[in-house]
């Protein structure tokens, strides 16, 4: 049905596009938070993760996304009032990425644990952002 011709229909394609992109971005960030568990939940596990190339690769991929959260959200094309709410998880996620950088730069398992905790705490904000998006 053609909305422009007076028919009723779903949201315009551009609104559907940014919503789909936002949903995908938030889900990806949520998956990235889950991947941070690769760093472990103890100093011994964090030390092992910092020495294991496979674990480090998975962590680099996850924290790279988390570190780009603000840019991801800003580039979605969401209305400004909604963009601000979708971006709420970005501060803590970007701090987690910073802690990860410190962990890898200085072989610091405590920083890796801090990164994981920050990311995990921010996950509830991601869930809220997804709920906000789906209600909008």
N, C-alpha and C positions, 0 to 999 in steps of 0.2 A: 504494500500500500504506500502511496506517495504522500508523505507528510506535508510537503510543500504545496501540494494541490488541495489542501483543505481536509485531507483524511486524517484520522487519528492514528497514531502509531507509537512506536517506542521513541526513545530519546534520539536526537540527531547523531549521525555517525561519529562526529568529533567527540561528543560526550561519551558515547559508548567506547570509543577508542581510549580516551584518557582513563576512564573507569577500569577498563580491562588491563591497561598498562599499570595502573595503580595497584590493582588487585595482584597482578603478577609480581610487581616489585615488592610489595609487603609480604607476600608469601615467600619470595626468594630470601628476603631478610630473615624471616622466621626460620627458614631452613638453615640459613647461615648460622643463626644463633645455636641451633641444635648441633651443627658441626663443630662449634667451639668446644663441645664436650670432649673432643679428641685430645685437648690439652690436659685432661685429667682433673681430678678433684682433690689431689694431695700434692705435696711438694715432690715426693718421689715420682709420681705419675707425670708431673709437669717437667721434671728433669729429663725423664725418658722421652717425652714428646719433643723437647727441644733438641734431642740428639737423633731422633728418628726422621729421616728424610720424607717418608710417606706421610707421617703425621704432620710435619711442618708444611708440606705441600697443601694438604687439606685445610690447615689453619690459615695459611697465606690466602688461599682462595676465599675462605669465609670472611676473614677480617678485611680483605680488600673491598668486598661489597659493603661491609658494615661501615668502613671508613668513608665510603662514598654515599652514604645514606642521604645527606642533605641535597647533594647534586641530583641523585635519583629522583627524589620527591619534587624538587624544584623543576625538573625537566618533564614532568608528567603533563603539565598544562591544566591542572586542576584549578578551580576557582580559588582565589586567594584565601578566603575564609576557611575553606576546606583544606587547602594546602597546609596551613598553619597547624591544624589538628593532626593531619597525616604525618607531619614532620616531628611531632613530639618525641618519638623514640630516637630520633637522630642524635641528639646531644649525648645521651648515655652510650649509644652504639659507637659513635665516633671516639668517645673517651676510651671505650673498650679497645678499639683499633689502635689508639695511641699507646695503651698499656701493652698491647701485643708487640708493637714496634719496639718498645723498650725491652720487652722480654727477649726478643730475637737479637736485638742489637747488643745486649749485655749478657746473654745467656742467663737471664734472671727468671727462675721458676716462680718466684713470688709475684712478679709482674704478670706472668702468664695466668696464674690463678686469679689475680685481680681482674684481668681482661675477661676471663670466663665468667666471673661473678657479675661484672658490669653488664655483660651481654645478656646473661640469664635474667637479671633484674629488669632489663629493658624489654624483654620478650612480652611481658604483660602489657606494655605500652603498644607494642606491635599488634597484639590481639585487639586492643581497644581501637587502634587506628583502622584495622580491618572491619570491625563492627561499625565504626563511624562511616566508613566508605560505603558499606553495604546498606546502611540506613539512608544515606543521602540520595 
